[in-house]
Amino acid sequence: MTVNFILPRMMPGSPADAAIAKLAQNGPVTPALRASIEAQLGVPKGNLLSQYFQYLNNVVHLNFGVSYSNFPANVSDLVGAALPWTITLVGVVTILSFVIGTVLGAVMAWKRGSAVDATGSVGSSFLSAFPPFWLALMLLYFLGYVTGLFPTSGSYSASAVPEFSFAFFSDALYHAILPGLTILITSLGGWIMGMRNTMISTLGDDYVTFAEANGLHQNTVMLKYAARNALLPNLTSFGLVLGGVVGGSLLVEQVFNYPGVGLLLFQAVTNQDYPLMQALFLMITVSVLIANFIVDVLYGVLDPRTRR
């Protein structure tokens, strides 16, 4: 929380400077106008120490203040509106990528040296080389602008009414295809290669050799002995990535103008919106801690030795 308080204030300028820079495009800004803008935005007064204790008091009472860049909107309302879109898009795609990548990596390791392994390794390396924002722009251009197969921005159509209905769900899913495909393609290679490399190392352990010598079925050896133990390092990485889901995929959401937490964070940073930045950073930190706690619990389920 202390670092969360300090980081935004280390940026040059202030929230008032960001607002005045926009007004200055239409003419000079007088000192009186600047003072009125600071008063309207509620820019923090006093020294950093007093601001710090005021910040701690607000956080304890879950009062994150008013957004400077979306004045007079409440920070909690803005985050609450953006969070479901990010969790639905990035969360579902991340889990899907982890499951697909882990299964493919296990199969490739089991068939190491075969055409399946060679093709999968080259394909995974190729996919991992794509920067997410570059792939997002390519998909946006070719599948959005050129062919017109998918919408180019937003999370649902302008004519759609946000409600719990099949029509709205279908429209939202249609708008999420391109950003979801971007995240899936760019993250899949890492899960595949991570699982493959770990499982190849596991296949050389004595307990796997002993299981094969006892005549156990190949699928049993692969899933219950090799893959189960090789999954543990991947699970650790998944905990870190899953915690970061709350932070959204900033560049992807920005390219597609998707109204998630990533886009909200970008707007907060560019406008030096202290209250919004502090709330988002704190939420991301807490989500990573919770995700890692869940992973520690799962470790005990998958590997009973860690309970000792």
N, C-alpha and C positions, 0 to 999 in steps of 0.2 A: 504493500500500500504506500510505503514511503517512496519507493522508486517510481511508482505510478503517479505520485504527486509531483515529483521532481522533473521527470522526463518532459512533459509538455512545456514546462516553464523554462527549459533549457533552449527551446526553439527561439530564434530571433524574432523580434516584434511582439505583438500582443493581439488578442481578439479584436480590440478596437481598431488596430492598424489594418487588419484584414477587411473589416467593414468599411473603413474610411478609404481604402485603396479602390474599392468599387465605386464609392461616391465621387472620388476625385476624377473619375472619367468624365463626369458631367460638369466639372468646374472645381475651383479651389474650395477647400474645407477650412472653415474658420475655427479658432480655438473654442468658441462657444458651442459650435456644432459638435466638435469632438467630445467636449464635456457632456453634452446631452446624450450622445451615442453611448458613452461609457456608463452613464447613469441608467439608460434604458436597458442595456445588455446586462447590467449588474456585474461589471468587471470587478474582480476582487480588489479590495482596498487593504491598506496596512502592509506590514512587513510579511515576509514569507513564513515566519514562525507562527504568527497569528492565523494566517491563511491555512497553514498545515493543520493546526488544531481544529479549526473550523471544518476543514475537509474530513478529518477523522470523525468528528461529531456527526456530520451529515451522512457519512457512510454507515455508521452504527444505526442510524435511524432510517437507512435505505432512502435517503433524500439525495438524489444525484443532481438536482438543480434544473435549470432551464438551459436549453441549447442556444448558443450564440448564433450559430449558422442557420438555425430553423426557428428563430425567435417568433412567438413566445411558446413554442412547443416544449413540453416536458421531456427530459432525457429518457425517463423510464418508458414513456409512451412510444418514443421513436425506436428504442431498442426492442420493445415488445412487439412492434409492428414488423421490424426487419428480421428478428430472430427465427420465426417459423419458416420463412422462405429459405434461409441459409441452412437450417437443420434439415429441412426436407430435401433440398437440392444436394448440398455438399455432404450431409450425413449419410443419406441413402447411397449416393454414388461412392463414397469412401468405403462403406461396408461392402458394397457390391464388388468394388475393385479389390479389396482385401481377400474376399472369399474366392473370387475367380483367380487372382494371382497366386494365392496359396495352393489351390488345387492344381493349377497348371505347373507351378514350380515343383510340387511333389511328384507329379507324373514325369516331368522332364528329368528329375534327379534319378527316379527309379529306372528310367530308360536312358541313362547317361551314355553318351557316345553314339546314340542312334540318330536317325534323320529327324525324329521328333525333337530331341534335345538340341540338335544343331540349329534347326529352323526356329525353335522357340527362343534360343539364346540370341541369335541375330535379330529376331523380331523385337525382343525385349529391349536390347540395346538401342535399336532404332527408335522405338517409341519413347524411351527415356531421354533421348537427345532433343526432343521437341520442347522448347520453352512454352509454358501454358498460354501466355499472352499471344505468342506468334501463331500457335495452332488455333486459338480462339479467333484471331483475325482472319485466318485462312478459311475456317468453317463459316464464319460470318459472311465473307465475301462470296465464296462459291455456292454454299447451300442456302444463303440468305438473299444476297443481292442478285447474283447471276441467275440462279435457278428459281428462286422464290419459294423453295420447298418449306422453309421454316421462317418464323418471325425473327426479326433482327434485334429486337430490344424488348424490355419489359418482362413482367412475369405473367401477364394475362392481357387479353384484348381490351381495347378501350370500351367496347360495347358490352363486355361481360360484367356481370354483377357478382361481387365476392360473396359467396354463400356456400353452404354445405350441400352441393348438388353434383350430379354426375357431369352435367354440362360444364360447370365451372372447373371441376377437377380435370376433365379432359383438356380444356383450354389451357390450364396452368401447366399440365404435363407437356403439352405441345410446345409451350414457350420454354420449358426447361430442358428440352432435348439437346440443343446445341451446347449450352454451358455444361450440362451434365456429361455429354460426350467428350468435351474438352478435358474435364477433370479425370474422367475414366481412362482416356487414352494416355495422358501424361503421367498418371500414377501407377498404371498397371505393371509397367516394366520393372519398377523397383520391387514390388511385392513378388513378382515371378522370380527374379534373380536372387533376391534375399532368401526365399524359401528353397530354391534349388541348391544354392551354395551351402546352406546350413544342413540340408538333408543329405547331400553327398558326404559331408563330414560325419554325419550320424550313421550312415550306412556302413562305415568302417568300424563301428564300435562292437565290442564283444557280445553284447546282449542281442544285437541284430543277427550276428553270425550264429549265435547259439539257437535263436529262434528258427533260423533257416535249417540248421542241422537237425532240429527236432522234427522237421517235415511239416511245419505249419504252412497253411495256404499262403500264397504270395500276397494276396490282398490283405490278409491279416498282418503279415510282417510289415507291409508297406504302411498301413494305416495305424495300427495299434502300437507298433514298436518304433518305426523310423519317423513317420510323419508327426506323431504325437509329441515326440521329444524335440524334433526340429522346429516345431511350431512356436516354442517358447520365445526365442529371440524375435521372431516376427510379431508375436503378441505384444512384446514390449514396445516395438516401433508403432504398432497399431494404437496402443494406449496414448502415445504422444500425439499421433496424427488425429485420433478421435477427439482428443481434448482441443486441438486446434480447429476442429470443425466449427466451433462456436464463433471463431474469428473470421470464418468465411474464407472464400478464395478471392482475395481483393482484386487482382488484375482481371480475372475472368469475369467477375461481377461488374467490373467497370467497363469492360469491352462490350458486354451485352446489356449494360444498363439494368442489371438485375437488382431489384430492391432488397438486397440482403445486408448482412452485417458488414461484409467487406466493402461494399459501396458506401455504406454509412461511415465506416472508419476512414475511408479516403476523403470524404467530404469534411469530416471532423479535423483531419490533419491539415488539409489545404486551407481551411478557414480558421485554424488555431482555436478550435472549439474545445476549451479545457474541460468543461463538465462532461461533454459527450465522449471525449477521448478517455478520460479517467474512468467512466462507467464501462466503456468497451474493453479497455485494457484489464480492468479488474475482473470483468466477466470471463475474459479469455483465460486469465491466470487461474481463477477458481475452477473453470471447466477442465483445464489440464490436470490440476491436482486431483479432482474427482475421478477423471478417467484413469489416472495412474493408480489410484486406490482400488478401482474396480479390477484393473489388470493384476494387481498384487493378490486380490482374492481369487481370481481365476487361475493364477499360478498354482495356488494350493490345491485346486481341483484337478488341474492337468498333471501336476507333478507333486505327489504327496510328500516327497523328500524335503520340499521347501517349508513344510510346516514345522520341522524340527528346529 
